[in-house]
Amino acid sequence: MDELEFDECPACESGRIRHVRASIVHRRNGRAVRIPKAMYWKCADCGEQFYTMADMRRIEEYLDRHADQ
């Protein structure tokens, strides 16, 4: 299965999760890279952020294009 469907937070098991689009910062080769409009899941109760495989693929593609700039 390529895509995960989340119905609860993997950290606290709350059902109050949502798929959001926001800027995030990832580190690549020791450098912080800001990723605008990244998609991820976020728990309203504990704040945990987690990603589907498709979300991670888009983030990795962005990092591959922009991490050395």
Secondary structure, DSSP 4 states (H G I P E B T S, - for coil): --S---SS-TTT--S-EEEEEEEEEEEETTEEEEEEEEEEEEETTT--EE--HHHHHHHHHHHHHHTT-
